[in-house]
Amino acid sequence: MRAIPKADRLALAALALLVVVLFRESVLQGGVFYKRDIHLIWHPQVEGFVRAVASGALPLWDPSPAFGQPLLADPAMQILYPPTWLNLFVRPWTYYTLFVFGHVLLSGIAFHALARCWGLPAGAALAGASAWVLSGPFLSLVDLWHHFASAAWIPAVFLAAERAVERRRARDALLLGLAIGLQVLAGSADVCAMTLAALAGWVALVHVDVRRWREALPLVAGGALALVVAAALSSGLWLGALDLASRSSRRGLADVVRTYWSVHPAALLETLAAGIPGRLPLSPAWRTALFESREPLLASLYLGLPAAALLAAAFAVPGGRRRRALAVVGLGAVALALGRHAPFYDLVTTLLPPLRVLRYPVKAMVILAFAWAGLVAFGADAWRRPTPGRRWWLVVVFPLAVLVPLAAAAALSLPAGLPPWRALLVAGTPTPEAALPLARGLGREAILAALVLVLAVWRGRSGARAPVLAALAVVAAVADLALAHPRPNPVASKALYLYRPEVLAALGDPASARVYSYDYTEPGRAERWLGRSTAHRLERIPAGWRPDAANALGLQMSLAPQTPGRWGVRQGFDIDFRGLQAEPLARLTRLVRLVEDRPEDVRRVLQVGAVTHVIALHRVAGGSLRPVAEVQSFFPDPLIVEAVPEPLPRAYAVAGVRVADGIHGLMALIDPAFDPRREIVLPEGRSAAAPEGFRGQARVVRESADRVQLDAELSTGGYVVLVDGHDPGWRARVDGRPAALLRANVAFRAVAVPAGRHTVEMVYRPTAALAGLVVSGITLVALVAAFATPAVRRRFNPAGARPSPSTSA
């Protein structure tokens, strides 16, 4: 700390205080993060990871969701990201608080160091770092943990790149590779692709002179070394992820899926007007046009109206390649975020193939937030420096003088629902009370922007007090962002995670249960079965709970899809919203939804999937299932638990075979002539009827997350079936000898065994993921050696020390 200048120490202390205040409800008051995917997906996945390690297994496979799914190969699980392993020592909700606080703080510190690397003073660097950590797009990613963690690495990647370019040493190229590798391990391919594209543009615009292109060759070599190191370090993740994607629908996402949640040009208004139009009570037509008829993916796009004055000041000073490069990066991010609303989107993603992995283009707004914050830092420095008078008035004062009255007029007209608001709102009626807080927010922004306008006019007339005026403008901009995001990510009581749902008791032994939790999120499902547009509409709220938190508690009570994994309950037929399920399993899951009007077919597929219970808000399969319990919920309908009659056991033996695959395999499963207790459907081979008098049984005798051992006894040769998801990474052995693992009944596992009693073992060892782990391990050892060797040499041979004569001899 003594080596850090006092001004930087004060700036970093102020930044830390800002982050503490920002997340005071979780850091100081014990609130827990829960919003959306945190409690629905992240928490169950983390429990699966902890259970796998605790059982002595490698964290390669989670047996709970969707008949089981890969752990290591799922980037969102962050298995190789070092902080994830803290979950072994602390509760998940405590970890997530540390995760959020630590990433925001360290990202702010990295941004401050980056601004200092650009030659900016500590105060300007603090302004930029504050604008970054308080920006709406960055804070909105907190409930999307892998995107958030990767976004937090953006300043560090740029900092490492700046130092590598400046020093041009192999050691600094290795540091850049390490930073990029950790960003990849954080789990978001989208953010990594956008970061690398932005970084490439940055280096080309700032550090490359086309007239002296030969001087850029060392930069190309250093960049290539960094990318090789990053790819090698993160290969334990991406090799497995690519293998997984190659067998799923993710490998060829349709344009309509890739460009979902594109930013409508009108939605860009929110960068300067917090919550508008995102939190307005929009008419259905406008909500469809702006947000695909759903809530926005990012809760806030706000970057700050007062902060815009600081950004504009960055261009009041002539020259500056970095400022121009930041502007280009920001504009490129906007173009990418527009997605399907931009006519050139397909051309850009074709010219830059890595960007085709981007799903939901709105995530590119985080790159805009980074570029915006960089320009705020340059602008804060420009406020305190002499600038040409006319340029200041044209670039800073005039735009602000236009925006402030517009913001004030919008704040005054919004409560009355005057034009143009009338065309946007529900049924064109005057603004309901829900819009009043937005009007007050607009008024606050207008007041603070007016204050900055006064400071800008003062600054334009006399530069004598420029440093003081700059400081006041920064305070106003930071205060505006902090007030616009007073609760950037809602928290709930710890009771949300300590609560144990009553429906668990209706399942009997959780270890032997497999549930199908009905998912109402697909369009039209709630209207069809419940007669309302929203299935989980709160009818009552427990005392002391906020509506969003009560809704999350209600979803936990109903064992909503994915959440049974928190208690180790196996699940089946989970809808594949992320496109990571193997195609056969995804087709089988779609079959359940397609035959919902045919109760016998639904029941048959559930039986084949060894599903023991169905949990829903309506009677599934037309009443052909056996009611077990009804549990009151916070929603208009009670939770209905039904038992599937005579489901197949999880492990069993058969001798008959039908050969069919694809659509024919699905049709075979619902064929009334198909007897799943005597025959299975295989994708290839020879059909054969089960011999008369065949007897066979199988049972699981030992298992962990990545290993299952079965005892089987068959009167004649046949097949042992395990109703868990098939994956090429599973290896089978019969009595210790390797055996082929077959894909049975479209999506499950089977092994051919001869007559008699046998031990069947299945072990999950995916080749791609394991090879990647080896490469990652070797790379990590090499990096440690590369950085540790000079330190060891200095430790035993300090600078300036000379060898003794005897040693020389």
Disulfide bonds with the S-S distance in Angstrom:
none
